[in-house]
Amino acid sequence: MLKGITSSDKFTPADYAYDTVSGISGGALNAVLLASFAKGDEKAAAAKMEQFWIDATKSELYKSWFGGITRGLFFEGGLYNSLPI
């Protein structure tokens, strides 16, 4: 959504500049990404956020353990795939 707003001719940078950001769950990740850019650099922040979510769809977040959830929780240290992306 931010990418669409920042690339639209209908809005000026003053229309979408922000002072604070917040979010819950996935929105909290967006807030962290936005907070890492200075006010006025929303176009770059939107591009970074878009790339982050595109890359996230290509990663395997959960490990499919032979033996299922029980094996992952009790014998393998968790369900998440901790390999580097």
N, CA, C and O atoms as a Maestro MAE file, in Angstrom:
{
 s_m_m2io_version
 :::
 2.0.0
}

f_m_ct {
 s_m_title
 :::
 protein
 m_atom[340] {
  # First column is atom index #
  i_m_mmod_type
  r_m_x_coord
  r_m_y_coord
  r_m_z_coord
  i_m_residue_number
  s_m_chain_name
  s_m_pdb_residue_name
  s_m_pdb_atom_name
  i_m_atomic_number
  :::
  1 25 0.818 -1.181 0.000 1 A "MET " " N  " 7
  2 3 0.000 0.000 0.000 1 A "MET " " CA " 6
  3 2 0.871 1.257 0.000 1 A "MET " " C  " 6
  4 15 0.590 2.208 -0.730 1 A "MET " " O  " 8
  5 25 1.909 1.264 0.804 2 A "LEU " " N  " 7
  6 3 2.795 2.434 0.849 2 A "LEU " " CA " 6
  7 2 3.471 2.649 -0.499 2 A "LEU " " C  " 6
  8 15 3.660 3.790 -0.923 2 A "LEU " " O  " 8
  9 25 3.835 1.570 -1.172 3 A "LYS " " N  " 7
  10 3 4.467 1.697 -2.485 3 A "LYS " " CA " 6
  11 2 3.514 2.369 -3.469 3 A "LYS " " C  " 6
  12 15 3.939 3.212 -4.260 3 A "LYS " " O  " 8
  13 25 2.240 2.010 -3.430 4 A "GLY " " N  " 7
  14 3 1.256 2.629 -4.311 4 A "GLY " " CA " 6
  15 2 1.053 4.102 -4.001 4 A "GLY " " C  " 6
  16 15 0.906 4.917 -4.911 4 A "GLY " " O  " 8
  17 25 1.045 4.439 -2.740 5 A "ILE " " N  " 7
  18 3 0.858 5.839 -2.339 5 A "ILE " " CA " 6
  19 2 2.063 6.682 -2.746 5 A "ILE " " C  " 6
  20 15 1.912 7.790 -3.259 5 A "ILE " " O  " 8
  21 25 3.264 6.144 -2.511 6 A "THR " " N  " 7
  22 3 4.466 6.929 -2.811 6 A "THR " " CA " 6
  23 2 4.724 7.065 -4.311 6 A "THR " " C  " 6
  24 15 5.421 7.987 -4.736 6 A "THR " " O  " 8
  25 25 4.176 6.168 -5.106 7 A "SER " " N  " 7
  26 3 4.401 6.258 -6.556 7 A "SER " " CA " 6
  27 2 3.242 6.928 -7.294 7 A "SER " " C  " 6
  28 15 3.293 7.072 -8.515 7 A "SER " " O  " 8
  29 25 2.214 7.334 -6.580 8 A "SER " " N  " 7
  30 3 1.053 7.979 -7.184 8 A "SER " " CA " 6
  31 2 1.303 9.470 -7.410 8 A "SER " " C  " 6
  32 15 1.971 10.127 -6.612 8 A "SER " " O  " 8
  33 25 0.764 9.985 -8.493 9 A "ASP " " N  " 7
  34 3 0.856 11.423 -8.772 9 A "ASP " " CA " 6
  35 2 -0.160 12.229 -7.957 9 A "ASP " " C  " 6
  36 15 -0.098 13.458 -7.922 9 A "ASP " " O  " 8
  37 25 -1.084 11.540 -7.312 10 A "LYS " " N  " 7
  38 3 -2.134 12.218 -6.542 10 A "LYS " " CA " 6
  39 2 -1.646 12.707 -5.184 10 A "LYS " " C  " 6
  40 15 -2.270 13.576 -4.575 10 A "LYS " " O  " 8
  41 25 -0.528 12.151 -4.703 11 A "PHE " " N  " 7
  42 3 -0.030 12.499 -3.376 11 A "PHE " " CA " 6
  43 2 1.348 13.145 -3.469 11 A "PHE " " C  " 6
  44 15 2.145 12.813 -4.347 11 A "PHE " " O  " 8
  45 25 1.612 14.058 -2.564 12 A "THR " " N  " 7
  46 3 2.935 14.658 -2.446 12 A "THR " " CA " 6
  47 2 3.652 14.022 -1.264 12 A "THR " " C  " 6
  48 15 2.997 13.415 -0.416 12 A "THR " " O  " 8
  49 25 4.965 14.139 -1.177 13 A "PRO " " N  " 7
  50 3 5.672 13.584 -0.019 13 A "PRO " " CA " 6
  51 2 5.124 14.079 1.319 13 A "PRO " " C  " 6
  52 15 5.164 13.345 2.306 13 A "PRO " " O  " 8
  53 25 4.622 15.289 1.366 14 A "ALA " " N  " 7
  54 3 4.045 15.797 2.618 14 A "ALA " " CA " 6
  55 2 2.784 15.030 3.008 14 A "ALA " " C  " 6
  56 15 2.433 14.975 4.186 14 A "ALA " " O  " 8
  57 25 2.107 14.444 2.036 15 A "ASP " " N  " 7
  58 3 0.887 13.686 2.317 15 A "ASP " " CA " 6
  59 2 1.160 12.352 3.003 15 A "ASP " " C  " 6
  60 15 0.332 11.875 3.779 15 A "ASP " " O  " 8
  61 25 2.301 11.753 2.729 16 A "TYR " " N  " 7
  62 3 2.544 10.420 3.292 16 A "TYR " " CA " 6
  63 2 3.762 10.357 4.217 16 A "TYR " " C  " 6
  64 15 4.132 9.268 4.655 16 A "TYR " " O  " 8
  65 25 4.383 11.473 4.521 17 A "ALA " " N  " 7
  66 3 5.479 11.482 5.494 17 A "ALA " " CA " 6
  67 2 4.922 11.111 6.864 17 A "ALA " " C  " 6
  68 15 3.806 11.501 7.204 17 A "ALA " " O  " 8
  69 25 5.672 10.379 7.632 18 A "TYR " " N  " 7
  70 3 5.177 9.909 8.922 18 A "TYR " " CA " 6
  71 2 6.117 10.325 10.050 18 A "TYR " " C  " 6
  72 15 7.317 10.505 9.845 18 A "TYR " " O  " 8
  73 25 5.552 10.472 11.235 19 A "ASP " " N  " 7
  74 3 6.339 10.782 12.428 19 A "ASP " " CA " 6
  75 2 6.504 9.550 13.301 19 A "ASP " " C  " 6
  76 15 7.551 9.355 13.918 19 A "ASP " " O  " 8
  77 25 5.473 8.720 13.351 20 A "THR " " N  " 7
  78 3 5.527 7.502 14.159 20 A "THR " " CA " 6
  79 2 4.904 6.358 13.370 20 A "THR " " C  " 6
  80 15 4.054 6.572 12.507 20 A "THR " " O  " 8
  81 25 5.333 5.160 13.675 21 A "VAL " " N  " 7
  82 3 4.764 3.961 13.075 21 A "VAL " " CA " 6
  83 2 4.564 2.923 14.165 21 A "VAL " " C  " 6
  84 15 5.299 2.897 15.152 21 A "VAL " " O  " 8
  85 25 3.576 2.076 13.985 22 A "SER " " N  " 7
  86 3 3.354 0.979 14.922 22 A "SER " " CA " 6
  87 2 2.692 -0.155 14.166 22 A "SER " " C  " 6
  88 15 2.195 0.030 13.055 22 A "SER " " O  " 8
  89 25 2.689 -1.315 14.766 23 A "GLY " " N  " 7
  90 3 2.056 -2.455 14.143 23 A "GLY " " CA " 6
  91 2 2.040 -3.642 15.075 23 A "GLY " " C  " 6
  92 15 2.758 -3.681 16.073 23 A "GLY " " O  " 8
  93 25 1.220 -4.600 14.739 24 A "ILE " " N  " 7
  94 3 1.095 -5.841 15.494 24 A "ILE " " CA " 6
  95 2 1.348 -6.985 14.527 24 A "ILE " " C  " 6
  96 15 0.859 -6.969 13.397 24 A "ILE " " O  " 8
  97 25 2.107 -7.973 14.964 25 A "SER " " N  " 7
  98 3 2.427 -9.155 14.166 25 A "SER " " CA " 6
  99 2 3.179 -8.740 12.900 25 A "SER " " C  " 6
  100 15 4.251 -8.144 13.005 25 A "SER " " O  " 8
  101 25 2.658 -9.031 11.719 26 A "GLY " " N  " 7
  102 3 3.328 -8.650 10.480 26 A "GLY " " CA " 6
  103 2 3.473 -7.144 10.353 26 A "GLY " " C  " 6
  104 15 4.439 -6.658 9.764 26 A "GLY " " O  " 8
  105 25 2.522 -6.406 10.898 27 A "GLY " " N  " 7
  106 3 2.596 -4.949 10.883 27 A "GLY " " CA " 6
  107 2 3.766 -4.434 11.705 27 A "GLY " " C  " 6
  108 15 4.308 -3.369 11.410 27 A "GLY " " O  " 8
  109 25 4.162 -5.180 12.736 28 A "ALA " " N  " 7
  110 3 5.323 -4.785 13.532 28 A "ALA " " CA " 6
  111 2 6.604 -4.900 12.704 28 A "ALA " " C  " 6
  112 15 7.520 -4.091 12.854 28 A "ALA " " O  " 8
  113 25 6.664 -5.897 11.840 29 A "LEU " " N  " 7
  114 3 7.815 -6.010 10.936 29 A "LEU " " CA " 6
  115 2 7.849 -4.832 9.975 29 A "LEU " " C  " 6
  116 15 8.913 -4.280 9.696 29 A "LEU " " O  " 8
  117 25 6.685 -4.450 9.472 30 A "ASN " " N  " 7
  118 3 6.614 -3.274 8.604 30 A "ASN " " CA " 6
  119 2 7.067 -2.024 9.350 30 A "ASN " " C  " 6
  120 15 7.780 -1.188 8.796 30 A "ASN " " O  " 8
  121 25 6.653 -1.900 10.604 31 A "ALA " " N  " 7
  122 3 7.031 -0.732 11.402 31 A "ALA " " CA " 6
  123 2 8.542 -0.668 11.601 31 A "ALA " " C  " 6
  124 15 9.129 0.411 11.534 31 A "ALA " " O  " 8
  125 25 9.174 -1.811 11.845 32 A "VAL " " N  " 7
  126 3 10.630 -1.844 12.005 32 A "VAL " " CA " 6
  127 2 11.315 -1.421 10.715 32 A "VAL " " C  " 6
  128 15 12.274 -0.649 10.739 32 A "VAL " " O  " 8
  129 25 10.826 -1.924 9.593 33 A "LEU " " N  " 7
  130 3 11.410 -1.550 8.305 33 A "LEU " " CA " 6
  131 2 11.255 -0.053 8.042 33 A "LEU " " C  " 6
  132 15 12.200 0.605 7.605 33 A "LEU " " O  " 8
  133 25 10.071 0.480 8.306 34 A "LEU " " N  " 7
  134 3 9.845 1.910 8.098 34 A "LEU " " CA " 6
  135 2 10.693 2.758 9.034 34 A "LEU " " C  " 6
  136 15 11.213 3.800 8.636 34 A "LEU " " O  " 8
  137 25 10.831 2.312 10.275 35 A "ALA " " N  " 7
  138 3 11.589 3.076 11.261 35 A "ALA " " CA " 6
  139 2 13.082 3.119 10.937 35 A "ALA " " C  " 6
  140 15 13.804 3.971 11.455 35 A "ALA " " O  " 8
  141 25 13.545 2.214 10.093 36 A "SER " " N  " 7
  142 3 14.962 2.212 9.744 36 A "SER " " CA " 6
  143 2 15.307 3.237 8.654 36 A "SER " " C  " 6
  144 15 16.470 3.375 8.275 36 A "SER " " O  " 8
  145 25 14.296 3.949 8.158 37 A "PHE " " N  " 7
  146 3 14.505 4.992 7.151 37 A "PHE " " CA " 6
  147 2 14.134 6.347 7.738 37 A "PHE " " C  " 6
  148 15 13.239 6.442 8.577 37 A "PHE " " O  " 8
  149 25 14.811 7.378 7.304 38 A "ALA " " N  " 7
  150 3 14.534 8.732 7.785 38 A "ALA " " CA " 6
  151 2 13.215 9.248 7.212 38 A "ALA " " C  " 6
  152 15 12.787 8.839 6.133 38 A "ALA " " O  " 8
  153 25 12.593 10.137 7.944 39 A "LYS " " N  " 7
  154 3 11.386 10.789 7.453 39 A "LYS " " CA " 6
  155 2 11.728 11.501 6.146 39 A "LYS " " C  " 6
  156 15 12.737 12.201 6.055 39 A "LYS " " O  " 8
  157 25 10.892 11.319 5.153 40 A "GLY " " N  " 7
  158 3 11.139 11.885 3.836 40 A "GLY " " CA " 6
  159 2 11.710 10.877 2.851 40 A "GLY " " C  " 6
  160 15 11.804 11.151 1.655 40 A "GLY " " O  " 8
  161 25 12.090 9.714 3.356 41 A "ASP " " N  " 7
  162 3 12.655 8.670 2.502 41 A "ASP " " CA " 6
  163 2 11.671 7.507 2.361 41 A "ASP " " C  " 6
  164 15 12.067 6.342 2.332 41 A "ASP " " O  " 8
  165 25 10.385 7.844 2.273 42 A "GLU " " N  " 7
  166 3 9.341 6.832 2.237 42 A "GLU " " CA " 6
  167 2 9.384 5.962 0.985 42 A "GLU " " C  " 6
  168 15 9.032 4.784 1.042 42 A "GLU " " O  " 8
  169 25 9.810 6.524 -0.142 43 A "LYS " " N  " 7
  170 3 9.881 5.710 -1.369 43 A "LYS " " CA " 6
  171 2 10.883 4.575 -1.207 43 A "LYS " " C  " 6
  172 15 10.608 3.442 -1.602 43 A "LYS " " O  " 8
  173 25 12.031 4.867 -0.636 44 A "ALA " " N  " 7
  174 3 13.036 3.818 -0.401 44 A "ALA " " CA " 6
  175 2 12.533 2.818 0.637 44 A "ALA " " C  " 6
  176 15 12.775 1.619 0.508 44 A "ALA " " O  " 8
  177 25 11.836 3.300 1.662 45 A "ALA " " N  " 7
  178 3 11.283 2.416 2.683 45 A "ALA " " CA " 6
  179 2 10.247 1.475 2.075 45 A "ALA " " C  " 6
  180 15 10.215 0.290 2.407 45 A "ALA " " O  " 8
  181 25 9.406 1.994 1.194 46 A "ALA " " N  " 7
  182 3 8.387 1.172 0.538 46 A "ALA " " CA " 6
  183 2 9.028 0.113 -0.343 46 A "ALA " " C  " 6
  184 15 8.569 -1.028 -0.380 46 A "ALA " " O  " 8
  185 25 10.083 0.483 -1.050 47 A "ALA " " N  " 7
  186 3 10.787 -0.485 -1.902 47 A "ALA " " CA " 6
  187 2 11.430 -1.581 -1.058 47 A "ALA " " C  " 6
  188 15 11.380 -2.755 -1.425 47 A "ALA " " O  " 8
  189 25 12.034 -1.207 0.073 48 A "LYS " " N  " 7
  190 3 12.666 -2.183 0.973 48 A "LYS " " CA " 6
  191 2 11.616 -3.122 1.563 48 A "LYS " " C  " 6
  192 15 11.834 -4.331 1.648 48 A "LYS " " O  " 8
  193 25 10.479 -2.562 1.969 49 A "MET " " N  " 7
  194 3 9.412 -3.381 2.546 49 A "MET " " CA " 6
  195 2 8.878 -4.370 1.516 49 A "MET " " C  " 6
  196 15 8.656 -5.541 1.825 49 A "MET " " O  " 8
  197 25 8.675 -3.897 0.303 50 A "GLU " " N  " 7
  198 3 8.180 -4.778 -0.756 50 A "GLU " " CA " 6
  199 2 9.166 -5.925 -0.999 50 A "GLU " " C  " 6
  200 15 8.758 -7.081 -1.112 50 A "GLU " " O  " 8
  201 25 10.459 -5.607 -1.080 51 A "GLN " " N  " 7
  202 3 11.464 -6.641 -1.320 51 A "GLN " " CA " 6
  203 2 11.547 -7.613 -0.152 51 A "GLN " " C  " 6
  204 15 11.730 -8.812 -0.360 51 A "GLN " " O  " 8
  205 25 11.415 -7.112 1.079 52 A "PHE " " N  " 7
  206 3 11.429 -7.975 2.261 52 A "PHE " " CA " 6
  207 2 10.331 -9.027 2.182 52 A "PHE " " C  " 6
  208 15 10.583 -10.209 2.420 52 A "PHE " " O  " 8
  209 25 9.114 -8.604 1.849 53 A "TRP " " N  " 7
  210 3 7.988 -9.540 1.803 53 A "TRP " " CA " 6
  211 2 8.072 -10.475 0.603 53 A "TRP " " C  " 6
  212 15 7.638 -11.623 0.693 53 A "TRP " " O  " 8
  213 25 8.613 -10.019 -0.502 54 A "ILE " " N  " 7
  214 3 8.830 -10.916 -1.650 54 A "ILE " " CA " 6
  215 2 9.829 -11.999 -1.270 54 A "ILE " " C  " 6
  216 15 9.614 -13.176 -1.560 54 A "ILE " " O  " 8
  217 25 10.921 -11.603 -0.622 55 A "ASP " " N  " 7
  218 3 11.925 -12.580 -0.196 55 A "ASP " " CA " 6
  219 2 11.371 -13.538 0.852 55 A "ASP " " C  " 6
  220 15 11.724 -14.717 0.857 55 A "ASP " " O  " 8
  221 25 10.512 -13.050 1.733 56 A "ALA " " N  " 7
  222 3 9.936 -13.892 2.787 56 A "ALA " " CA " 6
  223 2 9.061 -15.000 2.206 56 A "ALA " " C  " 6
  224 15 8.972 -16.084 2.783 56 A "ALA " " O  " 8
  225 25 8.420 -14.740 1.083 57 A "THR " " N  " 7
  226 3 7.565 -15.775 0.485 57 A "THR " " CA " 6
  227 2 8.388 -16.896 -0.130 57 A "THR " " C  " 6
  228 15 7.863 -17.978 -0.392 57 A "THR " " O  " 8
  229 25 9.665 -16.648 -0.360 58 A "LYS " " N  " 7
  230 3 10.523 -17.661 -0.962 58 A "LYS " " CA " 6
  231 2 11.256 -18.511 0.075 58 A "LYS " " C  " 6
  232 15 11.910 -19.491 -0.282 58 A "LYS " " O  " 8
  233 25 11.152 -18.148 1.343 59 A "SER " " N  " 7
  234 3 11.872 -18.895 2.372 59 A "SER " " CA " 6
  235 2 10.951 -19.925 3.032 59 A "SER " " C  " 6
  236 15 9.739 -19.733 3.131 59 A "SER " " O  " 8
  237 25 11.550 -20.995 3.468 60 A "GLU " " N  " 7
  238 3 10.813 -22.051 4.156 60 A "GLU " " CA " 6
  239 2 10.932 -21.794 5.659 60 A "GLU " " C  " 6
  240 15 11.961 -22.085 6.270 60 A "GLU " " O  " 8
  241 25 9.856 -21.241 6.250 61 A "LEU " " N  " 7
  242 3 9.916 -20.840 7.655 61 A "LEU " " CA " 6
  243 2 9.864 -22.019 8.619 61 A "LEU " " C  " 6
  244 15 10.502 -21.989 9.671 61 A "LEU " " O  " 8
  245 25 9.109 -23.056 8.268 62 A "TYR " " N  " 7
  246 3 8.960 -24.206 9.148 62 A "TYR " " CA " 6
  247 2 9.688 -25.407 8.577 62 A "TYR " " C  " 6
  248 15 9.712 -25.616 7.364 62 A "TYR " " O  " 8
  249 25 10.272 -26.184 9.451 63 A "LYS " " N  " 7
  250 3 10.950 -27.406 9.051 63 A "LYS " " CA " 6
  251 2 9.949 -28.541 9.158 63 A "LYS " " C  " 6
  252 15 9.294 -28.700 10.188 63 A "LYS " " O  " 8
  253 25 9.830 -29.315 8.118 64 A "SER " " N  " 7
  254 3 8.922 -30.459 8.119 64 A "SER " " CA " 6
  255 2 9.704 -31.684 8.599 64 A "SER " " C  " 6
  256 15 10.296 -32.408 7.798 64 A "SER " " O  " 8
  257 25 9.696 -31.902 9.906 65 A "TRP " " N  " 7
  258 3 10.454 -32.992 10.496 65 A "TRP " " CA " 6
  259 2 9.785 -34.327 10.217 65 A "TRP " " C  " 6
  260 15 8.559 -34.433 10.230 65 A "TRP " " O  " 8
  261 25 10.602 -35.350 9.964 66 A "PHE " " N  " 7
  262 3 10.082 -36.708 9.888 66 A "PHE " " CA " 6
  263 2 9.617 -37.054 11.297 66 A "PHE " " C  " 6
  264 15 10.428 -37.062 12.223 66 A "PHE " " O  " 8
  265 25 8.379 -37.330 11.472 67 A "GLY " " N  " 7
  266 3 7.820 -37.543 12.802 67 A "GLY " " CA " 6
  267 2 6.959 -36.367 13.239 67 A "GLY " " C  " 6
  268 15 6.337 -36.406 14.301 67 A "GLY " " O  " 8
  269 25 6.925 -35.326 12.423 68 A "GLY " " N  " 7
  270 3 6.009 -34.217 12.641 68 A "GLY " " CA " 6
  271 2 6.397 -33.254 13.742 68 A "GLY " " C  " 6
  272 15 7.562 -33.126 14.118 68 A "GLY " " O  " 8
  273 25 5.369 -32.580 14.243 69 A "ILE " " N  " 7
  274 3 5.529 -31.527 15.251 69 A "ILE " " CA " 6
  275 2 6.174 -32.061 16.522 69 A "ILE " " C  " 6
  276 15 7.024 -31.389 17.106 69 A "ILE " " O  " 8
  277 25 5.794 -33.237 16.955 70 A "THR " " N  " 7
  278 3 6.327 -33.793 18.195 70 A "THR " " CA " 6
  279 2 7.839 -33.944 18.119 70 A "THR " " C  " 6
  280 15 8.552 -33.579 19.053 70 A "THR " " O  " 8
  281 25 8.324 -34.478 17.016 71 A "ARG " " N  " 7
  282 3 9.774 -34.626 16.872 71 A "ARG " " CA " 6
  283 2 10.457 -33.259 16.872 71 A "ARG " " C  " 6
  284 15 11.485 -33.078 17.524 71 A "ARG " " O  " 8
  285 25 9.897 -32.313 16.153 72 A "GLY " " N  " 7
  286 3 10.495 -30.982 16.100 72 A "GLY " " CA " 6
  287 2 10.567 -30.322 17.458 72 A "GLY " " C  " 6
  288 15 11.591 -29.743 17.821 72 A "GLY " " O  " 8
  289 25 9.487 -30.406 18.206 73 A "LEU " " N  " 7
  290 3 9.433 -29.753 19.518 73 A "LEU " " CA " 6
  291 2 10.323 -30.413 20.558 73 A "LEU " " C  " 6
  292 15 11.004 -29.729 21.322 73 A "LEU " " O  " 8
  293 25 10.320 -31.734 20.588 74 A "PHE " " N  " 7
  294 3 10.996 -32.424 21.680 74 A "PHE " " CA " 6
  295 2 12.394 -32.947 21.353 74 A "PHE " " C  " 6
  296 15 13.196 -33.166 22.261 74 A "PHE " " O  " 8
  297 25 12.693 -33.149 20.082 75 A "PHE " " N  " 7
  298 3 13.978 -33.766 19.753 75 A "PHE " " CA " 6
  299 2 14.870 -32.924 18.838 75 A "PHE " " C  " 6
  300 15 16.067 -33.190 18.737 75 A "PHE " " O  " 8
  301 25 14.317 -31.933 18.182 76 A "GLU " " N  " 7
  302 3 15.094 -31.171 17.214 76 A "GLU " " CA " 6
  303 2 15.256 -29.698 17.589 76 A "GLU " " C  " 6
  304 15 15.916 -28.966 16.851 76 A "GLU " " O  " 8
  305 25 14.703 -29.246 18.662 77 A "GLY " " N  " 7
  306 3 14.894 -27.875 19.117 77 A "GLY " " CA " 6
  307 2 13.898 -26.864 18.592 77 A "GLY " " C  " 6
  308 15 14.047 -25.673 18.863 77 A "GLY " " O  " 8
  309 25 12.897 -27.286 17.857 78 A "GLY " " N  " 7
  310 3 11.868 -26.341 17.429 78 A "GLY " " CA " 6
  311 2 11.304 -26.664 16.059 78 A "GLY " " C  " 6
  312 15 11.748 -27.584 15.374 78 A "GLY " " O  " 8
  313 25 10.308 -25.871 15.686 79 A "LEU " " N  " 7
  314 3 9.624 -26.060 14.411 79 A "LEU " " CA " 6
  315 2 10.175 -25.182 13.306 79 A "LEU " " C  " 6
  316 15 10.000 -25.482 12.125 79 A "LEU " " O  " 8
  317 25 10.842 -24.097 13.682 80 A "TYR " " N  " 7
  318 3 11.324 -23.140 12.697 80 A "TYR " " CA " 6
  319 2 12.611 -23.616 12.032 80 A "TYR " " C  " 6
  320 15 13.455 -24.252 12.662 80 A "TYR " " O  " 8
  321 25 12.739 -23.302 10.777 81 A "ASN " " N  " 7
  322 3 13.936 -23.617 10.023 81 A "ASN " " CA " 6
  323 2 14.969 -22.533 10.334 81 A "ASN " " C  " 6
  324 15 14.782 -21.374 9.966 81 A "ASN " " O  " 8
  325 25 16.041 -22.900 10.999 82 A "SER " " N  " 7
  326 3 17.037 -21.920 11.429 82 A "SER " " CA " 6
  327 2 18.211 -21.809 10.455 82 A "SER " " C  " 6
  328 15 19.206 -21.151 10.757 82 A "SER " " O  " 8
  329 25 18.100 -22.445 9.295 83 A "LEU " " N  " 7
  330 3 19.154 -22.318 8.297 83 A "LEU " " CA " 6
  331 2 19.176 -20.913 7.731 83 A "LEU " " C  " 6
  332 15 18.121 -20.295 7.589 83 A "LEU " " O  " 8
  333 25 20.342 -20.395 7.404 84 A "PRO " " N  " 7
  334 3 20.404 -19.048 6.806 84 A "PRO " " CA " 6
  335 2 19.659 -18.999 5.478 84 A "PRO " " C  " 6
  336 15 19.613 -19.984 4.742 84 A "PRO " " O  " 8
  337 25 19.092 -17.868 5.189 85 A "ILE " " N  " 7
  338 3 18.340 -17.700 3.936 85 A "ILE " " CA " 6
  339 2 19.287 -17.414 2.804 85 A "ILE " " C  " 6
  340 15 18.854 -17.241 1.665 85 A "ILE " " O  " 8
  :::
 }
 m_bond[339] {
  # First column is bond index #
  i_m_from
  i_m_to
  i_m_order
  :::
  1 1 2 1
  2 2 3 1
  3 3 4 2
  4 3 5 1
  5 5 6 1
  6 6 7 1
  7 7 8 2
  8 7 9 1
  9 9 10 1
  10 10 11 1
  11 11 12 2
  12 11 13 1
  13 13 14 1
  14 14 15 1
  15 15 16 2
  16 15 17 1
  17 17 18 1
  18 18 19 1
  19 19 20 2
  20 19 21 1
  21 21 22 1
  22 22 23 1
  23 23 24 2
  24 23 25 1
  25 25 26 1
  26 26 27 1
  27 27 28 2
  28 27 29 1
  29 29 30 1
  30 30 31 1
  31 31 32 2
  32 31 33 1
  33 33 34 1
  34 34 35 1
  35 35 36 2
  36 35 37 1
  37 37 38 1
  38 38 39 1
  39 39 40 2
  40 39 41 1
  41 41 42 1
  42 42 43 1
  43 43 44 2
  44 43 45 1
  45 45 46 1
  46 46 47 1
  47 47 48 2
  48 47 49 1
  49 49 50 1
  50 50 51 1
  51 51 52 2
  52 51 53 1
  53 53 54 1
  54 54 55 1
  55 55 56 2
  56 55 57 1
  57 57 58 1
  58 58 59 1
  59 59 60 2
  60 59 61 1
  61 61 62 1
  62 62 63 1
  63 63 64 2
  64 63 65 1
  65 65 66 1
  66 66 67 1
  67 67 68 2
  68 67 69 1
  69 69 70 1
  70 70 71 1
  71 71 72 2
  72 71 73 1
  73 73 74 1
  74 74 75 1
  75 75 76 2
  76 75 77 1
  77 77 78 1
  78 78 79 1
  79 79 80 2
  80 79 81 1
  81 81 82 1
  82 82 83 1
  83 83 84 2
  84 83 85 1
  85 85 86 1
  86 86 87 1
  87 87 88 2
  88 87 89 1
  89 89 90 1
  90 90 91 1
  91 91 92 2
  92 91 93 1
  93 93 94 1
  94 94 95 1
  95 95 96 2
  96 95 97 1
  97 97 98 1
  98 98 99 1
  99 99 100 2
  100 99 101 1
  101 101 102 1
  102 102 103 1
  103 103 104 2
  104 103 105 1
  105 105 106 1
  106 106 107 1
  107 107 108 2
  108 107 109 1
  109 109 110 1
  110 110 111 1
  111 111 112 2
  112 111 113 1
  113 113 114 1
  114 114 115 1
  115 115 116 2
  116 115 117 1
  117 117 118 1
  118 118 119 1
  119 119 120 2
  120 119 121 1
  121 121 122 1
  122 122 123 1
  123 123 124 2
  124 123 125 1
  125 125 126 1
  126 126 127 1
  127 127 128 2
  128 127 129 1
  129 129 130 1
  130 130 131 1
  131 131 132 2
  132 131 133 1
  133 133 134 1
  134 134 135 1
  135 135 136 2
  136 135 137 1
  137 137 138 1
  138 138 139 1
  139 139 140 2
  140 139 141 1
  141 141 142 1
  142 142 143 1
  143 143 144 2
  144 143 145 1
  145 145 146 1
  146 146 147 1
  147 147 148 2
  148 147 149 1
  149 149 150 1
  150 150 151 1
  151 151 152 2
  152 151 153 1
  153 153 154 1
  154 154 155 1
  155 155 156 2
  156 155 157 1
  157 157 158 1
  158 158 159 1
  159 159 160 2
  160 159 161 1
  161 161 162 1
  162 162 163 1
  163 163 164 2
  164 163 165 1
  165 165 166 1
  166 166 167 1
  167 167 168 2
  168 167 169 1
  169 169 170 1
  170 170 171 1
  171 171 172 2
  172 171 173 1
  173 173 174 1
  174 174 175 1
  175 175 176 2
  176 175 177 1
  177 177 178 1
  178 178 179 1
  179 179 180 2
  180 179 181 1
  181 181 182 1
  182 182 183 1
  183 183 184 2
  184 183 185 1
  185 185 186 1
  186 186 187 1
  187 187 188 2
  188 187 189 1
  189 189 190 1
  190 190 191 1
  191 191 192 2
  192 191 193 1
  193 193 194 1
  194 194 195 1
  195 195 196 2
  196 195 197 1
  197 197 198 1
  198 198 199 1
  199 199 200 2
  200 199 201 1
  201 201 202 1
  202 202 203 1
  203 203 204 2
  204 203 205 1
  205 205 206 1
  206 206 207 1
  207 207 208 2
  208 207 209 1
  209 209 210 1
  210 210 211 1
  211 211 212 2
  212 211 213 1
  213 213 214 1
  214 214 215 1
  215 215 216 2
  216 215 217 1
  217 217 218 1
  218 218 219 1
  219 219 220 2
  220 219 221 1
  221 221 222 1
  222 222 223 1
  223 223 224 2
  224 223 225 1
  225 225 226 1
  226 226 227 1
  227 227 228 2
  228 227 229 1
  229 229 230 1
  230 230 231 1
  231 231 232 2
  232 231 233 1
  233 233 234 1
  234 234 235 1
  235 235 236 2
  236 235 237 1
  237 237 238 1
  238 238 239 1
  239 239 240 2
  240 239 241 1
  241 241 242 1
  242 242 243 1
  243 243 244 2
  244 243 245 1
  245 245 246 1
  246 246 247 1
  247 247 248 2
  248 247 249 1
  249 249 250 1
  250 250 251 1
  251 251 252 2
  252 251 253 1
  253 253 254 1
  254 254 255 1
  255 255 256 2
  256 255 257 1
  257 257 258 1
  258 258 259 1
  259 259 260 2
  260 259 261 1
  261 261 262 1
  262 262 263 1
  263 263 264 2
  264 263 265 1
  265 265 266 1
  266 266 267 1
  267 267 268 2
  268 267 269 1
  269 269 270 1
  270 270 271 1
  271 271 272 2
  272 271 273 1
  273 273 274 1
  274 274 275 1
  275 275 276 2
  276 275 277 1
  277 277 278 1
  278 278 279 1
  279 279 280 2
  280 279 281 1
  281 281 282 1
  282 282 283 1
  283 283 284 2
  284 283 285 1
  285 285 286 1
  286 286 287 1
  287 287 288 2
  288 287 289 1
  289 289 290 1
  290 290 291 1
  291 291 292 2
  292 291 293 1
  293 293 294 1
  294 294 295 1
  295 295 296 2
  296 295 297 1
  297 297 298 1
  298 298 299 1
  299 299 300 2
  300 299 301 1
  301 301 302 1
  302 302 303 1
  303 303 304 2
  304 303 305 1
  305 305 306 1
  306 306 307 1
  307 307 308 2
  308 307 309 1
  309 309 310 1
  310 310 311 1
  311 311 312 2
  312 311 313 1
  313 313 314 1
  314 314 315 1
  315 315 316 2
  316 315 317 1
  317 317 318 1
  318 318 319 1
  319 319 320 2
  320 319 321 1
  321 321 322 1
  322 322 323 1
  323 323 324 2
  324 323 325 1
  325 325 326 1
  326 326 327 1
  327 327 328 2
  328 327 329 1
  329 329 330 1
  330 330 331 1
  331 331 332 2
  332 331 333 1
  333 333 334 1
  334 334 335 1
  335 335 336 2
  336 335 337 1
  337 337 338 1
  338 338 339 1
  339 339 340 2
  :::
 }
}
